Structures are given as structure tokens and as C-alpha cells.
Amino acid sequence: MGSLAKAVRFEGEMLWVDLLDGRTLGVPLAYFPRLLRATPEQRAVYEISGGGSGLHWPELDEDILVAGLLAGIGDQTRHHESAA
């Protein structure tokens, strides 16, 4: 079955991803500055893509891979933003 997302929710400054295998993954929003700065309404509009392998927020142009979350990888664009 693999580690695929079935639902997403936010509590405080945490992103919670429910996986099909029964696990729930919690990640601080600090890993994803666009989600951290977004309104609750913007965060609520997301898509589960790739059969559950990815998460996408169209309005925020944010894409997150479940495999990346499991590996502890945050927003890779922050390095480019800070260098600009």
C-alpha cells in the first residue's frame, strides 16, 4: 500500500497528514513558510495528488510529497528565497 495521504488538517502551527496505512504524520508549519503565512481558508483548499503520494495547494503554489515528509524534508525553495 505504501505511505499515501488520505486527509490533511491543521491544528495551531502544525500540519497533520493522515496516511492510508493508519499512521498520522505531524509536521511543524515552519517547514513550509507558504503554509505558515497562509490563511486558514487558503490552507483548507488542497488536493491529494498522485493517488495520495502528494499534496497540492493551488492558490499557494505549494506542493509537498508524502515521501519527503516522512524523510523530514521541508520546503526546498526557502534556500532560494533567502539567497535572493
C-alpha positions as CSV (number, residue, x, y, z in Angstrom):
1,M,0.0,0.0,0.0
2,G,2.9,2.4,0.7
3,S,2.6,5.7,2.5
4,L,-0.2,7.5,0.9
5,A,-2.1,10.5,2.2
6,K,-5.9,10.3,2.7
7,A,-6.6,13.6,4.6
8,V,-4.9,16.8,5.8
9,R,-5.7,19.0,8.7
10,F,-4.1,21.9,10.6
11,E,-4.0,22.5,14.3
12,G,-2.2,25.6,15.6
13,E,1.1,25.7,13.7
14,M,1.1,22.0,12.8
15,L,0.2,20.2,9.6
16,W,-1.3,16.8,10.2
17,V,-1.4,14.2,7.4
18,D,-3.5,11.0,7.8
19,L,-2.0,8.1,5.9
20,L,-3.8,5.2,4.3
21,D,-1.8,2.8,6.4
22,G,-3.2,4.2,9.6
23,R,-0.4,6.5,10.7
24,T,-0.7,10.2,11.2
25,L,2.2,12.4,10.5
26,G,2.7,15.8,12.2
27,V,5.0,18.4,10.8
28,P,5.6,22.0,12.0
29,L,4.3,24.6,9.6
30,A,7.7,26.3,10.0
31,Y,9.0,23.7,7.5
32,F,6.6,25.2,4.9
33,P,6.6,29.0,5.1
34,R,3.9,29.5,2.5
35,L,1.5,27.3,4.5
36,L,2.6,29.1,7.7
37,R,1.8,32.5,6.2
38,A,-1.5,31.3,4.6
39,T,-4.9,32.0,6.0
40,P,-7.0,29.0,7.3
41,E,-9.2,29.4,4.3
42,Q,-6.2,29.1,1.9
43,R,-4.9,26.1,3.8
44,A,-8.3,24.4,3.5
45,V,-8.2,24.3,-0.3
46,Y,-5.9,21.4,-1.1
47,E,-5.8,18.4,-3.4
48,I,-4.4,15.0,-2.8
49,S,-2.4,14.2,-5.9
50,G,-0.7,11.1,-7.4
51,G,-3.1,8.7,-5.7
52,G,-2.0,10.0,-2.3
53,S,1.7,10.5,-2.9
54,G,1.5,14.3,-2.9
55,L,-0.4,17.3,-1.5
56,H,-1.1,20.4,-3.5
57,W,-2.4,23.9,-2.6
58,P,-3.3,25.5,-5.9
59,E,-3.8,29.1,-4.6
60,L,-0.5,28.9,-2.7
61,D,1.6,27.1,-5.4
62,E,2.7,24.7,-2.7
63,D,3.4,21.0,-3.5
64,I,4.5,18.5,-0.8
65,L,5.5,14.9,-1.4
66,V,4.5,12.4,1.4
67,A,7.8,10.7,1.0
68,G,9.5,14.0,1.7
69,L,7.5,14.5,4.8
70,L,8.5,11.0,6.0
71,A,12.1,11.8,5.3
72,G,11.9,15.1,7.3
73,I,12.4,17.3,4.2
74,G,10.8,20.7,4.4
75,D,10.3,23.4,1.8
76,Q,13.2,23.3,-0.6
77,T,12.5,26.8,-2.0
78,R,13.4,28.5,1.3
79,H,17.1,28.3,0.4
80,H,16.5,30.1,-2.9
81,E,14.2,32.7,-1.3
82,S,16.9,33.5,1.4
83,A,19.6,33.8,-1.3
84,A,17.7,36.3,-3.4
